[in-house]
Amino acid sequence: MNYEPLEKVRKLEAQFSKYARRSTECVGRKNSFTPDRWRTEFERDCHRTLHSLPFRRLRHKTQVFFAPKNDHICTRMEHALHVASIASTICNHLDLNATLAEAISLAHDLGHPPFGHLGERALDEIHKRYKLPPFVHEAQSLRVIDHFKDRAHNYTLNLTFEVRDGVVCHYGESDEQSLQPDRGKNIKAVEPDAARKQNPGTLEGCVVRMSDRIAYLGRDFEDAVEAGIIKQDTLPRDVECSLGESNSEIIGTLIHDVIQQSKGLDKIQLSDEKFASYAKLKQFNAQKIYNSRKLTSQSHRIRIILKNLFDLFYEVTQKTKCGQEKRDLYDGYMHKVFYEFLDDMQYSDEEADAQIVSDFVTGMTDNFALRAFQELFFVSSPV
């Protein structure tokens, strides 16, 4: 008797909600693969992302507090895993495709730059100066998926159209109480300019967008307490009564509410009460954490670091014709890393030099950016 490994998956997916995107309905990839006998296309996306270099670097990119000395402060990798766990739980209870949601979650922040949202704002300023499109990490995440090549095997992540769409449309800073998928969109046509302008085309993508917010609100508060920016007892009393006093309680309350409010519907939503509490907690975090003096005082420093790194490597691309000539003009470890990046990426002649440099700087971790700035702009004292 022949065993068909994916037959079990098909039987399980037959019980999904009519609003779910089944693996058998996957519309493919920009560059097709030979089908895998043991895994669905969405499972392959999970594994490709988990083993990729951009995902590995997320463990050294911080969420809010950049380059922290405290090892318990949340990193981008942790955040991606948190979003995946929340989205999977919601999907399982709504009879949606948890594997698709997991794949979107794992890849959704691959394009985040060093230094969190302060780094994102600094890069947006640099993009304006170099006449590049506005920098938003959702669009950059899609560039990573489509263009960044694996050093060992010379291929891009090349994720499915459903995952690409969910990634570029995840916009976790939005404030919708209810989110409905855009069923009429052509997800094969989705490109970086869709960021912050479109709803996801699948309900699973909507779940990830909601889960992103659920994942960071309570954790950012918890990290701020750990970092000494605020105290636990500053959490608004009505928020604490409605959502809970700890990150785990806040996550559990919001997951439960989403499931209760979204069962059997082609949308994801929160109740009026929980959405009001969510909005108040987000406002509290903005005032007391994101706009706190301890964080905003670092903004100028971050702009200086990223601006100088960007300008220096842009000069390198100009004078070496993007590393094709006169590499000996610039030596040292950091320039060697940049040349290796150019060799790996194999950019076409049509790619703007400034965009190439943006890709390189955006891919840096917090610690690597600090190290590069130190080595390139500070002269060591003689022994």
MOCOR-V104594 format. One record per residue. N is the residue number from 1. RES is the residue in one letter. SS is DSSP state (H for helix, E for strand, C for the rest). PHI is phi as a letter, one per 40 degrees, with the letter a starting at -180 (NA if undefined). PSI is psi as a letter, one per 20 degrees, with the letter a starting at -180 (* if undefined). Layout:
# MOCOR-V104594
n=N res=RES ss=SS phi=PHI psi=PSI
n=N res=RES ss=SS phi=PHI psi=PSI
This chain:
# MOCOR-V104594
n=1 res=M ss=C phi=NA psi=p
n=2 res=N ss=C phi=c psi=p
n=3 res=Y ss=C phi=b psi=p
n=4 res=E ss=C phi=b psi=o
n=5 res=P ss=C phi=d psi=h
n=6 res=L ss=C phi=c psi=i
n=7 res=E ss=H phi=c psi=h
n=8 res=K ss=H phi=c psi=g
n=9 res=V ss=H phi=c psi=g
n=10 res=R ss=H phi=c psi=h
n=11 res=K ss=H phi=c psi=g
n=12 res=L ss=H phi=c psi=g
n=13 res=E ss=H phi=c psi=i
n=14 res=A ss=C phi=c psi=h
n=15 res=Q ss=C phi=c psi=j
n=16 res=F ss=C phi=c psi=r
n=17 res=S ss=C phi=c psi=q
n=18 res=K ss=C phi=c psi=i
n=19 res=Y ss=C phi=c psi=i
n=20 res=A ss=C phi=c psi=q
n=21 res=R ss=C phi=c psi=o
n=22 res=R ss=C phi=c psi=q
n=23 res=S ss=H phi=c psi=h
n=24 res=T ss=H phi=c psi=i
n=25 res=E ss=H phi=c psi=j
n=26 res=C ss=C phi=d psi=p
n=27 res=V ss=C phi=c psi=j
n=28 res=G ss=C phi=h psi=b
n=29 res=R ss=C phi=b psi=r
n=30 res=K ss=C phi=c psi=h
n=31 res=N ss=C phi=b psi=o
n=32 res=S ss=C phi=c psi=q
n=33 res=F ss=C phi=b psi=q
n=34 res=T ss=C phi=c psi=p
n=35 res=P ss=C phi=d psi=q
n=36 res=D ss=C phi=c psi=p
n=37 res=R ss=C phi=c psi=h
n=38 res=W ss=C phi=b psi=i
n=39 res=R ss=C phi=b psi=q
n=40 res=T ss=C phi=c psi=r
n=41 res=E ss=H phi=c psi=h
n=42 res=F ss=H phi=c psi=h
n=43 res=E ss=H phi=c psi=h
n=44 res=R ss=H phi=c psi=h
n=45 res=D ss=H phi=c psi=g
n=46 res=C ss=H phi=d psi=g
n=47 res=H ss=H phi=c psi=h
n=48 res=R ss=H phi=c psi=g
n=49 res=T ss=H phi=c psi=g
n=50 res=L ss=H phi=d psi=h
n=51 res=H ss=C phi=c psi=j
n=52 res=S ss=C phi=c psi=q
n=53 res=L ss=H phi=c psi=g
n=54 res=P ss=H phi=d psi=h
n=55 res=F ss=H phi=c psi=g
n=56 res=R ss=H phi=d psi=h
n=57 res=R ss=H phi=c psi=i
n=58 res=L ss=H phi=c psi=h
n=59 res=R ss=H phi=c psi=i
n=60 res=H ss=H phi=b psi=k
n=61 res=K ss=C phi=b psi=p
n=62 res=T ss=E phi=c psi=r
n=63 res=Q ss=C phi=c psi=g
n=64 res=V ss=C phi=b psi=g
n=65 res=F ss=C phi=c psi=o
n=66 res=F ss=C phi=c psi=q
n=67 res=A ss=C phi=f psi=l
n=68 res=P ss=C phi=c psi=q
n=69 res=K ss=C phi=c psi=h
n=70 res=N ss=C phi=c psi=o
n=71 res=D ss=C phi=c psi=i
n=72 res=H ss=C phi=c psi=i
n=73 res=I ss=C phi=c psi=p
n=74 res=C ss=C phi=c psi=p
n=75 res=T ss=E phi=b psi=r
n=76 res=R ss=H phi=c psi=h
n=77 res=M ss=H phi=c psi=g
n=78 res=E ss=H phi=d psi=g
n=79 res=H ss=H phi=d psi=g
n=80 res=A ss=H phi=d psi=g
n=81 res=L ss=H phi=c psi=h
n=82 res=H ss=H phi=c psi=g
n=83 res=V ss=H phi=c psi=g
n=84 res=A ss=H phi=c psi=g
n=85 res=S ss=H phi=c psi=h
n=86 res=I ss=H phi=c psi=g
n=87 res=A ss=H phi=c psi=h
n=88 res=S ss=H phi=c psi=g
n=89 res=T ss=H phi=c psi=g
n=90 res=I ss=H phi=c psi=g
n=91 res=C ss=H phi=c psi=g
n=92 res=N ss=H phi=c psi=h
n=93 res=H ss=H phi=c psi=i
n=94 res=L ss=C phi=b psi=j
n=95 res=D ss=C phi=f psi=l
n=96 res=L ss=C phi=b psi=r
n=97 res=N ss=C phi=c psi=n
n=98 res=A ss=H phi=c psi=h
n=99 res=T ss=H phi=c psi=g
n=100 res=L ss=H phi=c psi=g
n=101 res=A ss=H phi=c psi=h
n=102 res=E ss=H phi=c psi=g
n=103 res=A ss=H phi=c psi=g
n=104 res=I ss=H phi=c psi=g
n=105 res=S ss=H phi=c psi=g
n=106 res=L ss=H phi=c psi=h
n=107 res=A ss=H phi=c psi=i
n=108 res=H ss=C phi=c psi=h
n=109 res=D ss=C phi=b psi=k
n=110 res=L ss=C phi=c psi=h
n=111 res=G ss=C phi=c psi=j
n=112 res=H ss=C phi=c psi=p
n=113 res=P ss=C phi=c psi=r
n=114 res=P ss=C phi=c psi=q
n=115 res=F ss=C phi=g psi=k
n=116 res=G ss=H phi=f psi=b
n=117 res=H ss=H phi=c psi=h
n=118 res=L ss=H phi=c psi=h
n=119 res=G ss=H phi=c psi=h
n=120 res=E ss=H phi=c psi=g
n=121 res=R ss=H phi=c psi=h
n=122 res=A ss=H phi=c psi=g
n=123 res=L ss=H phi=c psi=h
n=124 res=D ss=H phi=c psi=h
n=125 res=E ss=H phi=c psi=g
n=126 res=I ss=H phi=c psi=g
n=127 res=H ss=H phi=d psi=g
n=128 res=K ss=H phi=c psi=g
n=129 res=R ss=H phi=c psi=h
n=130 res=Y ss=C phi=c psi=j
n=131 res=K ss=C phi=f psi=l
n=132 res=L ss=C phi=c psi=r
n=133 res=P ss=C phi=d psi=q
n=134 res=P ss=C phi=d psi=q
n=135 res=F ss=C phi=c psi=o
n=136 res=V ss=C phi=b psi=p
n=137 res=H ss=H phi=c psi=h
n=138 res=E ss=H phi=c psi=g
n=139 res=A ss=H phi=c psi=h
n=140 res=Q ss=H phi=c psi=h
n=141 res=S ss=H phi=c psi=h
n=142 res=L ss=H phi=c psi=h
n=143 res=R ss=H phi=c psi=g
n=144 res=V ss=H phi=d psi=g
n=145 res=I ss=H phi=c psi=g
n=146 res=D ss=H phi=c psi=h
n=147 res=H ss=H phi=b psi=h
n=148 res=F ss=C phi=c psi=p
n=149 res=K ss=E phi=b psi=q
n=150 res=D ss=C phi=c psi=p
n=151 res=R ss=C phi=c psi=h
n=152 res=A ss=C phi=c psi=h
n=153 res=H ss=C phi=b psi=i
n=154 res=N ss=C phi=f psi=l
n=155 res=Y ss=C phi=b psi=q
n=156 res=T ss=E phi=c psi=r
n=157 res=L ss=C phi=c psi=h
n=158 res=N ss=C phi=f psi=l
n=159 res=L ss=C phi=c psi=r
n=160 res=T ss=C phi=c psi=q
n=161 res=F ss=H phi=c psi=h
n=162 res=E ss=H phi=c psi=g
n=163 res=V ss=H phi=c psi=g
n=164 res=R ss=H phi=d psi=g
n=165 res=D ss=H phi=c psi=g
n=166 res=G ss=H phi=c psi=h
n=167 res=V ss=H phi=c psi=g
n=168 res=V ss=H phi=c psi=h
n=169 res=C ss=C phi=b psi=j
n=170 res=H ss=C phi=c psi=h
n=171 res=Y ss=C phi=e psi=n
n=172 res=G ss=C phi=c psi=i
n=173 res=E ss=C phi=c psi=i
n=174 res=S ss=C phi=c psi=r
n=175 res=D ss=C phi=b psi=k
n=176 res=E ss=C phi=c psi=p
n=177 res=Q ss=C phi=c psi=h
n=178 res=S ss=E phi=b psi=p
n=179 res=L ss=E phi=b psi=p
n=180 res=Q ss=C phi=b psi=p
n=181 res=P ss=C phi=c psi=q
n=182 res=D ss=C phi=c psi=n
n=183 res=R ss=C phi=c psi=i
n=184 res=G ss=C phi=c psi=i
n=185 res=K ss=C phi=c psi=q
n=186 res=N ss=C phi=c psi=n
n=187 res=I ss=H phi=c psi=i
n=188 res=K ss=H phi=c psi=h
n=189 res=A ss=H phi=c psi=i
n=190 res=V ss=C phi=c psi=p
n=191 res=E ss=C phi=b psi=r
n=192 res=P ss=H phi=d psi=h
n=193 res=D ss=H phi=c psi=i
n=194 res=A ss=H phi=c psi=i
n=195 res=A ss=C phi=d psi=p
n=196 res=R ss=C phi=g psi=j
n=197 res=K ss=C phi=b psi=i
n=198 res=Q ss=C phi=b psi=q
n=199 res=N ss=C phi=c psi=q
n=200 res=P ss=C phi=d psi=q
n=201 res=G ss=C phi=c psi=i
n=202 res=T ss=C phi=b psi=q
n=203 res=L ss=H phi=c psi=h
n=204 res=E ss=H phi=c psi=h
n=205 res=G ss=H phi=c psi=h
n=206 res=C ss=H phi=c psi=h
n=207 res=V ss=H phi=c psi=g
n=208 res=V ss=H phi=c psi=g
n=209 res=R ss=H phi=c psi=g
n=210 res=M ss=H phi=c psi=h
n=211 res=S ss=H phi=c psi=h
n=212 res=D ss=H phi=d psi=g
n=213 res=R ss=H phi=c psi=g
n=214 res=I ss=H phi=c psi=h
n=215 res=A ss=H phi=c psi=h
n=216 res=Y ss=H phi=c psi=h
n=217 res=L ss=H phi=c psi=g
n=218 res=G ss=H phi=c psi=h
n=219 res=R ss=H phi=c psi=h
n=220 res=D ss=H phi=c psi=h
n=221 res=F ss=H phi=c psi=g
n=222 res=E ss=H phi=c psi=g
n=223 res=D ss=H phi=c psi=h
n=224 res=A ss=H phi=c psi=h
n=225 res=V ss=H phi=c psi=g
n=226 res=E ss=H phi=c psi=h
n=227 res=A ss=C phi=c psi=i
n=228 res=G ss=C phi=g psi=j
n=229 res=I ss=C phi=c psi=h
n=230 res=I ss=C phi=b psi=r
n=231 res=K ss=C phi=b psi=q
n=232 res=Q ss=H phi=d psi=h
n=233 res=D ss=H phi=c psi=j
n=234 res=T ss=H phi=c psi=i
n=235 res=L ss=C phi=d psi=p
n=236 res=P ss=C phi=d psi=p
n=237 res=R ss=H phi=c psi=g
n=238 res=D ss=H phi=c psi=h
n=239 res=V ss=H phi=c psi=g
n=240 res=E ss=H phi=c psi=g
n=241 res=C ss=H phi=c psi=h
n=242 res=S ss=H phi=c psi=g
n=243 res=L ss=H phi=b psi=h
n=244 res=G ss=C phi=h psi=r
n=245 res=E ss=C phi=b psi=i
n=246 res=S ss=C phi=b psi=r
n=247 res=N ss=H phi=d psi=g
n=248 res=S ss=H phi=c psi=h
n=249 res=E ss=H phi=c psi=g
n=250 res=I ss=H phi=c psi=g
n=251 res=I ss=H phi=c psi=g
n=252 res=G ss=H phi=c psi=g
n=253 res=T ss=H phi=c psi=g
n=254 res=L ss=H phi=c psi=h
n=255 res=I ss=H phi=c psi=g
n=256 res=H ss=H phi=d psi=g
n=257 res=D ss=H phi=c psi=g
n=258 res=V ss=H phi=d psi=g
n=259 res=I ss=H phi=c psi=g
n=260 res=Q ss=H phi=c psi=h
n=261 res=Q ss=H phi=c psi=i
n=262 res=S ss=H phi=b psi=i
n=263 res=K ss=C phi=d psi=p
n=264 res=G ss=C phi=g psi=j
n=265 res=L ss=C phi=b psi=q
n=266 res=D ss=C phi=c psi=l
n=267 res=K ss=C phi=a psi=r
n=268 res=I ss=E phi=b psi=p
n=269 res=Q ss=E phi=a psi=r
n=270 res=L ss=C phi=b psi=q
n=271 res=S ss=C phi=c psi=r
n=272 res=D ss=H phi=d psi=g
n=273 res=E ss=H phi=c psi=g
n=274 res=K ss=H phi=c psi=h
n=275 res=F ss=H phi=c psi=h
n=276 res=A ss=H phi=c psi=g
n=277 res=S ss=H phi=c psi=g
n=278 res=Y ss=H phi=d psi=g
n=279 res=A ss=H phi=c psi=h
n=280 res=K ss=H phi=c psi=h
n=281 res=L ss=H phi=c psi=h
n=282 res=K ss=H phi=c psi=g
n=283 res=Q ss=H phi=c psi=g
n=284 res=F ss=H phi=c psi=g
n=285 res=N ss=H phi=d psi=g
n=286 res=A ss=H phi=c psi=g
n=287 res=Q ss=H phi=c psi=g
n=288 res=K ss=H phi=c psi=h
n=289 res=I ss=H phi=b psi=f
n=290 res=Y ss=H phi=c psi=h
n=291 res=N ss=C phi=b psi=j
n=292 res=S ss=C phi=c psi=q
n=293 res=R ss=H phi=c psi=h
n=294 res=K ss=H phi=c psi=h
n=295 res=L ss=H phi=c psi=g
n=296 res=T ss=H phi=c psi=h
n=297 res=S ss=C phi=c psi=i
n=298 res=Q ss=C phi=c psi=i
n=299 res=S ss=H phi=d psi=g
n=300 res=H ss=H phi=c psi=g
n=301 res=R ss=H phi=c psi=g
n=302 res=I ss=H phi=c psi=g
n=303 res=R ss=H phi=c psi=g
n=304 res=I ss=H phi=c psi=g
n=305 res=I ss=H phi=c psi=g
n=306 res=L ss=H phi=c psi=h
n=307 res=K ss=H phi=c psi=g
n=308 res=N ss=H phi=c psi=g
n=309 res=L ss=H phi=c psi=g
n=310 res=F ss=H phi=c psi=g
n=311 res=D ss=H phi=c psi=h
n=312 res=L ss=H phi=c psi=g
n=313 res=F ss=H phi=c psi=h
n=314 res=Y ss=H phi=c psi=g
n=315 res=E ss=H phi=d psi=g
n=316 res=V ss=H phi=c psi=g
n=317 res=T ss=H phi=c psi=h
n=318 res=Q ss=H phi=c psi=g
n=319 res=K ss=H phi=c psi=i
n=320 res=T ss=C phi=b psi=j
n=321 res=K ss=C phi=f psi=l
n=322 res=C ss=C phi=f psi=l
n=323 res=G ss=C phi=g psi=j
n=324 res=Q ss=C phi=c psi=h
n=325 res=E ss=C phi=b psi=q
n=326 res=K ss=C phi=f psi=l
n=327 res=R ss=H phi=c psi=h
n=328 res=D ss=H phi=c psi=i
n=329 res=L ss=H phi=c psi=h
n=330 res=Y ss=C phi=b psi=o
n=331 res=D ss=C phi=b psi=a
n=332 res=G ss=C phi=h psi=r
n=333 res=Y ss=H phi=c psi=g
n=334 res=M ss=H phi=c psi=h
n=335 res=H ss=H phi=c psi=h
n=336 res=K ss=H phi=c psi=g
n=337 res=V ss=H phi=c psi=g
n=338 res=F ss=H phi=c psi=g
n=339 res=Y ss=H phi=c psi=h
n=340 res=E ss=H phi=c psi=h
n=341 res=F ss=H phi=c psi=g
n=342 res=L ss=H phi=c psi=g
n=343 res=D ss=H phi=c psi=g
n=344 res=D ss=H phi=c psi=g
n=345 res=M ss=H phi=c psi=h
n=346 res=Q ss=C phi=f psi=l
n=347 res=Y ss=C phi=c psi=q
n=348 res=S ss=C phi=c psi=r
n=349 res=D ss=C phi=c psi=i
n=350 res=E ss=C phi=c psi=i
n=351 res=E ss=C phi=c psi=p
n=352 res=A ss=C phi=c psi=p
n=353 res=D ss=H phi=d psi=g
n=354 res=A ss=H phi=c psi=h
n=355 res=Q ss=H phi=c psi=h
n=356 res=I ss=H phi=c psi=g
n=357 res=V ss=H phi=c psi=h
n=358 res=S ss=H phi=c psi=g
n=359 res=D ss=H phi=d psi=g
n=360 res=F ss=H phi=c psi=g
n=361 res=V ss=H phi=c psi=g
n=362 res=T ss=H phi=c psi=h
n=363 res=G ss=C phi=c psi=i
n=364 res=M ss=C phi=c psi=q
n=365 res=T ss=C phi=c psi=r
n=366 res=D ss=H phi=d psi=g
n=367 res=N ss=H phi=c psi=h
n=368 res=F ss=H phi=c psi=g
n=369 res=A ss=H phi=c psi=g
n=370 res=L ss=H phi=c psi=g
n=371 res=R ss=H phi=c psi=g
n=372 res=A ss=H phi=c psi=g
n=373 res=F ss=H phi=c psi=g
n=374 res=Q ss=H phi=c psi=g
n=375 res=E ss=H phi=c psi=h
n=376 res=L ss=H phi=c psi=h
n=377 res=F ss=H phi=b psi=i
n=378 res=F ss=C phi=b psi=p
n=379 res=V ss=C phi=c psi=p
n=380 res=S ss=C phi=c psi=q
n=381 res=S ss=C phi=c psi=q
n=382 res=P ss=C phi=c psi=q
n=383 res=V ss=C phi=c psi=*
